[in-house]
Amino acid sequence: MIPRLLGTLLLSALLGACTAYKPAPGYSVCATKPGSWDCQVEQYEKVDF
């Protein structure tokens, strides 16, 4: 039971770290993560209605 709990905690920490990553200022999200949800949001925000 303990190894399963440790594995779950490690996986949660890893996923949290990956999703919390933000690109350096000056780079667009689409340049660093093309096709990601954040890239789609960035492109949507640039649309001038």
Buried (B, 14 or more C-beta within 10 A) or exposed (E): EEEEEEEEEEEEEEEEEEEEEEEEEEEBBBEBBEEEEBBEEBEEEEEEE
